[in-house]
C-alpha cells in the first residue's frame, strides 16, 4: 500500500491502488481536486520499486512542469526527468514527465527509452475528444506494449464505463474507478441584482435537487415604467450584478478567495483595472510584502524595458491589492506569479478565462461564472454540462473549506431553467475525435503491413463507439493471430516438413480407401477437407470453366459447393461429383452486404469474375481443372519414407498443424466479417493513402523519401510542412527569413475582426509565401475532392514579428503598435520554436536543417526564455494539496 501521505485514503483511491497492485490498468473518473494524483503517484512508485520505468504524460507544458516538480520532491531529482518542447531534463531517468505528443513520437520512432517501461499515466484523458490533439491519446493507448499498465485520469464523464470497456478490449483488464462525490460539498447559487432595493440576491439554484421556485419567478417579474423617455417600454426589475459589487458581497459573506470566469481576455484585464480604480483593497500590509517578494522572484529575469511593455506596474498594483487577471494573453512569469500568490491565499479575487480550469492547481472557496455563453470563433453557444463541471470544479479547497460555492450571475439572455439544468446535469459523455492524419498514415505504412494497419485503426475508441462489434472482432483477430503463431511453432519439426508429411499421409490414406471401393466414386477425406477450406470469393476451375465460390454448406456430413460462373449462372456441386480436391486459383471481391442467394448479388459476382485478372503461372486458366463425375481408378499409393515419421512428437506436431489450419480458417472468416461492416475510419484511411500516393509520399505500400520526412513531421499541417521541406521551399533562407516563413504554419488569426494585411520583411519571403499559398490551395482542392478534412491554410500575420524577433530586435520595438498581447506573442514564438526544431531534425537539405536550428536558437531569448524556465529549486512546496 502507498505510504508517505499524512491523510487517510478515500475508498475510490484504495480501489484503484488495489487494482494496480493486482496487475490491472485503471480509468479513474473523479471530480477536480478529489485526489486522482495519489493513484498516479502510486503507479510511478510501483514501477520504480520493481526496477522498471514510469512515464507521466500531461496535455499541457505547464501541467507537465508542475508534475515534474511534484515527483522530484517525492523521488529526488536523479530519478525524475522532464521532456517538453521547452525543457529536456534527465530524459533517461526511470520516471519521466512529458507531454502526450512526446510519448506518441517515441512510439512511432521505436525509441530505446521505451525498454523497461512498466506504467504510463495519462492525465486529463478526457482530452481525447479534442478535435486536433485528441487522437494522440488513442494512438498512445493503441501502440503501447500490452504489458504496460495504464493509469488514465479523467474528469467526471457519464460514459466512463464505456471508455474503460474499450481500453479493456484493446489492452486487457481495465477497471473503471468512478467517484462522483466531491471532496468538498458544492453549493450552486444564483446572484441577481435588484433595482428596487439596489441589493444583490444570492439564492440557492437548487432546492432538494430541483430548481428553486423563488429563482424561477424572477424571470417573470418586471417593473413597467411608462411616460418620459421610456415611452412605455418595460424595464426589467433585475440586473446583472457588477463585478466589484460581486467581490464586495463575497467578501461580506466570507466567500473569498474567488475565481470569476470571464470568456474574454480584455474583460479580465478590465475587471482587474475596475477594482483597482475603485480602490478595492483586499490584502494586509504583511500580505503585500509577501506578494511583492513572489512577483520579484518570478520576474527577475525580465529586463525593465520588457516589463514596461508588458504593463508590469498595473499588474503589480492589482496583485498587491489582492486582485489579478489570469489568461493566455499574459506572459507565463506573470501567470505563475498570480498562481503562486493565489495558492498562498494572498490573492483574493482572480478574473480568468477558462484556460485556468485546465489542470493548474488553483482551488478557490468560490467560483463565479459571469455568463453561461461563450464565443466559439463563429457564434455564441451555451456552456456544455462538461464545461460547467470543469469550471465549478475549482470551488472548494480540500482541507480548508467545508463548502465550495458556484455562483452564476443573472442574465436577461439566459433563463433560470437553463442555469438550473446545468447545475443539476450529470450527462456529459466523452466522444472520440480520432481520425487518421497524414503523419499517422505514414507511420502506419512505415511500421505495419496493410492488414495490421487497418486492424489498428479499427481498435480506436472512435470505431468502438461507432461499431463495438468491429473492435471485438479485431480483438478476436489479435487473439487468434497469436494462437496461430503458437500453433505453427508447435507444428514445426526439426526432422522435416510436417505439412509435407501430412499431405503424404493423407494421399496414402485416400489411396487405401479408394482401393477398398468397387469402382471409385466415393468422397475422399482430402476432397472434403479441401471443400471446407474454401471461402466465399475463391476462384476455381471446374471442367475448364472459372467459377467463384458463393458458399460451402454441409448437409448430414456431406459438403455441397455453391458457385457462380462467368455468365452469372449459379451452380451446385456435391463432394461426390468432384473427382479431385478443388484448389483456389485466385479470389474476387464480393459485394457488400453478403447475400449469396440474391440474384443481383450473383450477377455482380459474375461480372467481377469476368473482369478478374487471375495469375496464369500455375494459378489461372493453365491450372489443373477439377474433373466432374468421372470416377477415379482405384490405386494404391505407397507412402514414401518421411523423416517426420521417425519423430517421437509427430502426432503432437500433426495435431498442432490441424488446429492451425482451423484457426487460419476462422481468421479468414473474421476478416470477412470486419470487411462486411461499415468501415468509416478504414475508408478515410484509404482516401488518405490515395492522396499521399498521388502527392509522391507513397509508392504502393512503401514510403518514398518524401514519405520518410512526413513520418517524422508532427504538426497540425503535417503534409503541407513536409511538402514545403521536400520541394525546397524552405531552402536558401537566412535564419530570420526562415523563422518568418515557418511562422505561417503556426500562427492563426483569431477573433471576429478582419486580420490586418500581412507585412513581409523582404520580397524573398513574400514570393516564398505566395508559393506556399499555391501549394496549400492545391492540397485543399485535392482534399475536397477526396472528401478529407481541409488542412488549415498558411497565415502570414506573424511573419514580420517572427523576423524581427529572430533578427534580435527588442520586445518594445517588436510589439510597438501591435494589437498582439505579450502572452500571445510568447505563445506563438514558442510554437514556432517547436516546429523549427522539428524541421531541424528532419529537413532533407542539411543546410536548411542547420538554419532551422539556428533560427530556433535565435528566437529563444529574453521574455521567451524567461517564459520557458522551470523552477526546480529545493525547499518548501509551492502548494499544499
N, C-alpha and C positions, 0 to 999 in steps of 0.2 A: 504494500500500500504506500502511496506517495506520502512523504513527510516533508517538513520544512514550512508548514503553514500554521499560523497561530489561531486558526479558526476551524471549527468542525466543518466537514464537507457536507454539502447538500445531497439528498438522495439521488438526484439525477447525475451528480458528479461521481458518486460511488458506483452507480450502474455502469456508467461509461468506462470508468477505470477498470472495473471487473471484466467488462467485455474485452478491453485491450489486453489485460493480463491473460485472458483465455484465448488470445490469438485472433480475435475478430477485429475488423475495421469498424468505425463508428461514424455516424452522422449525428451531430449534436445541434438541434434547433432550439434555441432558447433566447429570451429577451436580452437586450443590451444590458451589460453590467451584471449579469447573473452568475458569472464565474466560469465561462467556457474555457478561458485561457488555462485554468488549472488542469483541465483534461489534456490540452495540448502539451503543457509542460511535463506531464506525466509520461506521455508518449516519447518525448525527447529524452527524458531521463532513462526510460526503459531501454531505448536504443543504445545510448551511451554505456549504460551498465552492462549490456550484453556484448560490448565490443564492436557495435555497428555504428552506422551514421544516421542522422536525422536531418531532414530539411523542413524549414518552416517557411511557407510561402504566404505572401500578403498581396493584395491588389494594388496598393499604392506605396510609393517610396517612403513617405512619412511614417506609415504604419510599420514598414519593414525596419526603419531606423529605430522605432520605439521598441519593437520586439527584440531586436539585436541587443539593445541596452538592457532589457529585462533579462535575457538569457545570459549575458555577460555577468550580471550580478549573481546569478544562480550557479553558473558553471565555471566562471573565470574566463578571462579574455583569450587564453591559449586554446580553449576548447570550442570557441564560437567564432564563426565567420559571417561576413555580410557581402552579398553580391547584388548591386543595383546599378543603374546607369551612372549614378553619381559616385558610388563608393565600391571599392573592391578591397575587402579586408580579410586576410586569413582565409581565402577561398578553399583551401584544402583541409579546413577544420572538420571535426566529426559532427558538429552541429552548425548548419549554415542557414542563415535567413536570407531570403531572396524574393524578388517579385515572381509571380507565377509565370510570366513570359520567359524569365531566365531558365526556369526548370524545363519549360517546353523546348527551348532551344537546346538544352543539354540532351534531352531525349532524342531529338532529331539528329544531333551530331554524334550520338553514341559516346558521350563524354565518359572518360575513365573515372570521373568523380562519382558516378552512379554505383560503382563497385562497393559493396558492403552496405548499401542503403537499406535501412530497416523500416523507417517510419517517415511519412510525409504528412505535414499538417497543411491543410488547405483552408486558410482563414477567409471569412466572408465568401463562402462558396456560392451564396445566392447571386454573386456577380455573374454566374454563368448565363443569366438572362440579359446581360448587357449586349446590345446589338453588335458592337465591334469586338470587345475584349472577351466576351463570354465564351466563345469556342475554345479559348486557351485552357480553361478549367477542364473541359471534356477531353481535349487532346491529352492532357496530363493523366487523367484517370484511365484513359484507354491504353496509353502507351507504357505506363509504368509497369515494371516487372510484377507478376502476380504475387510474389512473396513479400511485396512491400505493403505494410499496414497503413491504411489511410485514417486520418482524423479530419473529418470535414466539419467545419464550424459555420453555422448559418444563423441568420436572424430567424425569428419565428415565421414559418410559412405553413400554409394549410395542407400542402401535399408533401410533407417531409417523408412520410411513409413511401410514397411513390418514388421519390429520389433515392431513398435507401434501397428499395427493391431493385431499382435499376443498377445501382452500384453492386448489389449482391449478385445480380445476373452476370455482370461483366467482370467482376473481380473476386467473387467469393463472399462468404458470410459477412454481412454488414448489419450492425444493429442500429436501429433508429432510436435515439435518445431524445425525447421531446419534453421540454419543460415550458409550460405556459405561465406558470406563476412567476411574477416579477419579484426580484429581491426586495424591492420597496413598493409598497402599495401605491397605485396611481389613482389620483382623483381628477376627473375631467371637469373643467369649469368653463363657463361661458361669460365673457366680460362685455357689458353693454353700457354705453354712455346714455344718460337720461337728461334731455334738455330741460325738462320741467323742474329738476332739482339740481342739475349740474353734477350729480353724483355718478359714480361708476357702480353698477350692479355686478356682483360676482356670484353667479348662480351655478349650482351643480348641473352638468349636462345630462346626467342620467340619475334617475331615482328608482331604486330597486331594479336596476338593469334596463329600465325603459326611459324614453325621452321625458325630460322634466316638463310637465304640463305648463308650469309657470313660464318657462322659457319659450314654449311653443306659442303662447298667447302674445308674446312680444312682436311676432311677425305681423299681427293684425292690428295692433294698437298704434294709431297715429293721431296727431292733432291737426285739424284743418283750420288754417289761418286765412281768413278772407279779407279782401279790401287791400288798399295800398298797392305796393309794388308787386305783391304776390299774385294779384288778380285772381284770387280764389283757388290757386293751385294748392294741393295738400302739402303739408310739411311734416316729415316724419318726426315723431317724438324722440326717437333714439338716434344715436350717432356712434360712429366708430371711435373708440377711445384713442386719445393722442398718446404718443409713445412716452412722453415724460410723465403724464398722468398715470399710466400703467405702472411705470417703475416706482413712482411715489406710493401708489396703492399697495404694491407688493412689499415695499419697504415697511409700510404701516402694519401689514399683516404678517411680518416676519417670514416672507416667502422668497427672499433673496438668498443666494445669488440666482440669477435668471438668465436664460438664453432666449432671445427673441429672434425667431427665424423670419427673415425678410428676403424675398426672392429677387433681390436687386442689389448689386454691389454699391451703386451710388446711394441708394436709400439707406444702406447700412452706415455709410460714412455720414450721411445727412442726419441720421438718428443720433449718432455719437456727438456730432457737432451741435445739434439742438440741445442736448443735455448739457454740454459744456457751456454753451452760450447762456443757458438758463441758470447757470451757477449751481447745478446739481452736484453735491459733494457727498460721496458715499463711503469715504475712507477716513481713517485716523492719521495723525501725523506719523506715527510709527509705521503704519502700513505704506504710506507714501515713500518713506525712506527705503523700505524693502523693495517696493516696485521700481524705484529708480536704480537700485543695485541690479535687479534682474534685467532691466532694459539695457543698462550699460554693458552687462556681460554678453547679452545676445547680439548686440550691435557693435561690439568693439572692433570688428574687422572692417566696418564700413567707413569710408572716408567722409569727412564733414560735408564736402560738396555733394556726395551721393545722398547723404541724409537730408540735405536741404531739398534736393529734387524729389525725394520720396515723402516730403511733408512730415518730417520727424517731429518737429515741435508740437504740432497739433496732435499727433499720435501720442506723444508722451504726456501732454497735458490731460488728455482724456483718460489715459491709464491711471495717472496719479489721482484723478477724481473718482476712480473706480468704474469707468465706463470705457468700452472699446468696441471696435468693429472687427470682424473676422471673415475674410472672404478670399477667393482665389486671386483677386486683383492686388493683394498685398504681397510684398516680398516675404519669403519664408522667415527671415530673422524677426520681422515684426509679428508674424503669426505665432511663432514659437514663444515670443515674449508674452503675448496675450494668453497663450495656453498655460505657460508656467505660472503667471500671476493668478489665473483663474483656479488652477489646481490647488494653489496655496490659500485660496479663499480671499485673495486681495482684490480681485476684480469682481464687482458685484452685478454688473449688467453688461452682457455682450450681445451685440446685434450682428447676426451671422446669416450667411446663405446656407443652403442645405448641404454644402460640402463638409461642414463641421460634423454632420451626422455619420460620416464615413470612417468609423474606426478610431478616431482620436479620442483619448481618454479624458473627456471633459464633462463629467456629470454635473448637474445643477439641481437646486431644490425645485425650481420651476422652469417650465418651457412655455414660451408664448409663441403662438402661431398667428401672425398678423392677418394673413388671408389664406384661404384654402384653395386658391387657384394660383397657377404659375404659368409663365410664358414658356412654351417648349421650343421656341425658334420659329414656329409657324402660327401657333394660335395659343390661346389661354385655355388651360384644362384644369379640372378639379384634381386635387391630390388623390392618389390611389390609397386604399387601406394600408398597403405595404409601406408607402412613403410616410403616411401619417404615423404609423407604428415606429418607423425608423427615427423620425424627428422626436416623438414623445419618449422614445427610449432613453433620452438623456435626463429625464425628470426623475429625481430621487437619488441621493448619494448613499450607497450601501454603507452601513455602519455609522452614518451621521443622521440621516433623515428617516423618520418613521413613515412619512407620506411624501410622495412627489406630486407635483401639480402640472397638469397640461391645460393651458388656458388658450381658448380660441376667441378672437375678438369679433364682435358683431359686425356684419357687413350687409348692406342693403341688397347685395347681388347674390348672396348665398343664404337660402332659407335654413332655419334652425334644424329642420328634419335631416338635411344633409350633414350638418355638424354632428348630430346625434348618431347618424348612421356610421360615420367614420369612427366615432368614439367606441361604438359597440361592435364593429365588424371584426370577425375572426377569419375572413376569407381573403387570403392573398396568396394565390397559387403561383408557384415558380414555373416559368415556361422557358424551355431551352431556346437559345439563339444560335445553335450550332449550324454551320454551313461550310462546305468545302471552299477554301480560299485557294488562290493560285500557289502560294507558298506551301500550303498544306498538300496540295495535289502533287507538287514537285517532290516533296519529301516522301509521300506515299509511293510514288513511282521509283524513287531512289532506293527505298528500303524494302519494298514488298513486291510480290508478284500480283498481277491484276486481281485474281480471285481474293487474295488476302486483303488487298487494299479496299475492295468493295465490302468485304466482311467487316473490316474495322469501322467503316462509315456506318454500317448497319448496327454497330454496337453503341452508337451515340444515344444520348438521352433524348435528343430530338426525334430519332427514329423510334425509340422506345415509347415516347408519348404518342407518336403518330400511329404506331402499329406494334404493340408489345409483343405480338406473336413473332414478328421478324427477329427481334432481339433474342427471344427464347430459341428460335431456330438456329440463329447464329451461335448462341452459346452451346447448343447441342452439337453443332458442326465442330466447334472448337474441341469439345469433349471427345467426340468420335474420332476427330483427326488425331488427337493424342493417343487414343486407344489403337487406332490403325497403325500408327508408328510403332507402338509397343508390340503389337501382334506380328508385324512384319519383321521386327528384330528377333522375336521368339521363333519365327519360322525359318530363320537363316541357319544353315548347317555348314560347318567347316569342311565337311567331306564332299559337298557338291550342291547342285541347284535343286532345291526342294520342289519348285514348280515343275521342273523338267521330270523329276521323279514322279510327281503326282500325275502328270499327263501320260507318262509311260504306263503307270499302273492303271489309270483309267482306260487307256487304249487296250491293254491286255484284258481287263475285266470285261469291256464291251465285246471284244472278240470272243471271249469264252462264252458269254451269254448268247451271242449271235450263233455260235456253233452248236448250241443246245437247241436252237429253234429249228423248225422244219420248213425252212424257206424264207426266213427273214421276216421283214415287215414289222418286227417288234420295235418298241421305243427304247432306245438305249439311255442309260443314265447320263451319258455325255450330251445327248440331244436335249434331254430335259434340263440339265444344268445350263446348257448354252442358252436355251429359251428364257430361263428365269433370270439370266444375266442381262438380257436385252432391256433397254429403256426406251420410252417414247422419244421419237425423233431419230433413232438409229436408222441408218440406211442399209438394206440388204439387197443381194441379187439372188432372186429365186427364179429358176427356169429361164435365166437370161434377161429378166425384167427387174429394173430397180424399183424397190418399194420402200416406204417409210413406215416404221413401226408406230402404231397408234397405242396399242396396249398388249399385255400378255396376261391372259386370265387363266386361272387354274380351277378346273371343274372336276371334282372327285379324283384329285391327284393327277389329272392329265392336263398339261398346259395347252392352251389354244392361242395362236398368234393372230392378232388383228392388225392389218396393214392397209395402206392405200397406195395405189400405183401412180405412175406419171399422168394417167388420164383421170386422176382423182376418183378412181373406182375403188371402193373398199373390198377387201378380200380377207378370208379367214382360213387358217391352216391349223390342222391338228398336228400334234407332235409325231403321230404315226405316219403322217403324209410326207415328212421330211426325212430323206434317207441319210443326210449328213447334218451335223450340227451347224446351225446358222452362225455366221460371223459378221459383225458390223463392218462396213467398208467406209463409213462416214456418218455424218449427222446433219440434220437440218433443224433450224429454229422453229419451234411450234408456236402457233398463235396463242395469245393470252386474252381471255381466260381459257384454260384447258377444258375442252368439251369434245372428246373424240367421236361421240355418236352424232354430233351435229353436222349436217351436210355442208353448211357454209365453212365450218372448221375443216372438213375433209378436203373441200375444194382449195382452201388456202394452203393446206399441206401439200396437195398435189402440185400446185403452182410452185411452191418453194422447192419441191423435189425436181421439177423441170429446170428451174433456174440454177440449182446447186451444181457447183463445180467440185466433183469428188476426185481426189488424187488417184491417178491411174497406176501409180507404182505399187502394184500389189494390193490396192485397196479399192479400186474403182471397177470400171467395166471389165478389166482384164482379170479381176479377182475370180477365184473359183466360184461358179454358180452352185446353188443348192438344188440338187435334183429332187423332183417331187414324184411320189407314187411309183418309184421304181425300186423293187426290193433289192436289198444288198445280197451279195453272195456270201454264204457262210464262210468264215475263215477263222483261223486261229493265229493270233499274232503272238509270237513268243516274246516275252519280256526280256529285253537285254539286261544283263547285269548292270546295276547302277550303284555308284559309291554310297548314296544315301541309304541304300538298303542295309548297309552294314553299321549304320549309326544306331547306338542304343536308344537315342531320343527321337528316332524318326517319327514315331506316332505322335509325339508331342509337337514336333515341327509341322506335321501334316495338319493336326487339329488347329494349330495357330494360323496356318495358311488358309484353311477353310473359313475360320472365323474372320480373318482379314478380308476375304472376298465378300462375306456378308456385310461387314462394316462398310466396305467400299461401296456396295450397292445402296446401303442406307444413306451414305453421304451423297451419292448422286441424287437420290430422291429428295433429300433435304435441300440441296442446291436448287432443284427444280421448284420446290415449294417457295423458296425465297424469291426466285426469278418470277414466279407467278403472281407475287403480291405487288402492291404499289411500292415502287422504289424511288420516291421523290429525291432523296439525297443522292442515291446512286445515279439517277438520271442527270441531276445537276452536276455531279462529279464528272460524268461522261461529257457533258457540254463544256465544262472547264477544260478537260483533256483535249477536246477537239479544237478549242480556241488556242490552247498552248501549242498544239501541233501546227496550226495554221501560222502562228507567230514565230515558229522556229525554235521553241523551247523543248519540244519532244520530237523524237523520231520513233514512231511506234510506241512501245513501252520502254523507252530509254531516254534519259536526259541528254540533250545536246550540251555544248559548252555553255551556252546561254542558260540552259536549264539548271546547270550546276550553280550558276550565280543566283538564280531565282530561289533555289532551295535554301540559300543562306541569307536571303533578304527578308527580314522581318519588319514589315511596316504595313499600315493600312492600305497604301498604294503600292503594294509589293511588285506587281508586274510592271507598272509604269516606271518605278525606280530602277528595276532591273533592265528595262529597255533603254533607259537613259544611260546606264552604265555600259551596256553591251554595244550600243550604237555609237559610242564615243561622244555623246552629248555633254558629258561632264569632263572631258579631257581638255588639256591645254588651257586651263584657267588658273589664275593665281588664287591663293587661299581665300582672300575676302570675296572674290567673284564666285568661287565655288560655293562658299557658305551662302552667298546671296541666292544663287540659283537653286541650291538644295532646299532652302527655306520655303520654296514654292510647294514642296511636298508636305511640310509640317505645319505651315500656317493656314488657318481658315478664318475668314472674316465671320464674326458672329454679331448678331443683333439685327434689328429691323431696318436700320439706316443703310442707305446705299454705300458701298465701300468707296473710299477715295480712289482717285486714279493712281495707278502704280507709278512709282518713281524709280527709274533704273539708274544705277551708278555708272553705267557705260553702255555704249552701243553693242558691245560684245554680249553682255548679259541680256540686253533687250532682244537680240537676234536669237540667242540660245533659248530664251523663254518662249519666243514665237515658235521655234521648232518643237519645244516640249509641249506646247499647247496643241500643235498639229498632231503629235503622237497621241496625246490624250483624246482628241476628237476622233481619231481613227479607232482607238481602242474602245471608246464609248459606243461608236457605231457598231463595231463587231459584237460588243457585249449586248447591246439592244437586240441585234439580230439573233443572238444565241439565247436570248431570254435569261441573261445573267444580271446580277446586281451591277449597277454602274459605278466604276471607280471615280472617286471624287476628283474633279479637275484641279490642276495646279493653281495656286493663288499667289500672286506677286505682291501682296500687300505688305509683306515683311522684308522684301528684298533690300531696300535702302537701309533699313535698320540693321539687318544682319551684316551687310557690307561695312557699315560704319563701325559697328562694334568689333568685328573681326580685324578691321584696319587699325584699331587702337583708340578710337575717339572716346571721350569721357561720357559718363552717363547723362550729365546735364546737356551736352551737345546732342547726344543721340535722341533723347526724349523731348527736346525742345520743340514746342508747337505740335506735339503728338498727343492724340487722344488716348493712346495706349497707357495703361497703368504700369507701375513698376513691377507688380506681381505678374501681369500678363507678359511683359517683356521678358522677365526671368524665365517664366514657364516655357515660352516659345524658344528661347535660346537653349534651354536645357534639352528640349525635344530635338532641336536641330543638332546639338552636340551628339545625342544618342545616335541619330541617323548617320551623321558624318563618321562616327566611329565604326558603325556597321559597314559603311561604304569603304572605309579604310581597311576593313578585313576582307572584303570580297571583290572589290573593283578589279576587273581583268587587266587593266593597264597599271603596272606598278607605280608609274609617276602619279597617276590620279589617286591611287590608294594612299600614297605618301602625302599628297597635297590635302586629301580629306582629313588625315590625322593632324596635319599642321593646322588646318582651319579649325578643327575641334579644340586644339590646344589654345589657339588664339582667342576663341570665344570664352574659354573657361578662365575668367578673371574677374576681379572686382566684386560687384554685388552678386554675380553668378556663382563665384567660388564661395562667397560667404553664405549663399543660399543652399550650397551643396555640402557644407561642412557637417560632420557628425560629432556631436558632443558625447564622448565616451569616457569622460573623466570619472575617476573613482569618487566615492563619497556617498552621501545620502541620496536615496532615490528621489526622482523628480516628482513622483506621485505616490500616493498611499492607497493601493487597491483594497 
